Amino acid sequence: MQLIDAIGAEPFIAFKNNTNPHRTSPEIWKKMFNYFQKHKELFLQNYHRRSNVESVFASIKMRLGEFLKSKKYEAQRNELLMKFIVHNITCLIQEIFERQVEVDFKECIRIYKEPQEIKIPEKPEKPIAPLIIPDRD
């Protein structure tokens, strides 16, 4: 949770039924536990979105392999982007055949004629703060 918080995201990680907040728990853990207690339905909606992302990651790993073959950072980034593009194409093809979705590719090309710049974060300049795990005495 601390790592997710350190990069500016909100960690929606499920809590166990017997979860008990300790006074030694990190602040982000306490914050998310309180949010879970007070707004359980909203928390679970966000958690479900997170589980959808995890399902996509699992699907990509299963279909296209778990490891990147490239050695350099930029090549790995491009390889990963291509895996996501291939995944999206396979999902589109599946929907075309299973649900008889009709796609007008000529119209899509007309709409997206102007190339749009995709902003991809560069390699981080400084390392992310180390994860602090409290002692459970």
Phi, psi and omega in degrees: 000323180294321179295316179297317178295324182296331179266007174090017179252166177259125183275103176264088180244130185297144176260148177285161181298326183263023181296134179226117181292130178262154179290343178270000180292148177299154182300320181295325178296314179297318180300312182290326178294318177297319177298318178299317181292318186275329184228060188301318183296315178294320178300314183292328175297315178293321178298322179295322176298320178297319181293330175296318179297317179299324178295320177296315179301316180297319179296316179297316179297321182291315184282319192245004178098151186272338187246153174268140183272334183289155182256325182274151186302310183296321178294321177296319179298315179295319178298317179294318177300319179295324177298320179291322177296314179299319178300314180297320179295317180295324177294319178297315179298318179299316180292324178300316183278319184283321185246011180052044177285132179258128180241126177264094184294329178297319179293320178298318179295319179298318181293319185257033180298317178285122179294133179258136180282129177262123180268115179245130181298138177284173178301131182301137181285322180239150181292153177288147181306143182294150179284129181255118179252118181291150176289141179251073181284000000 
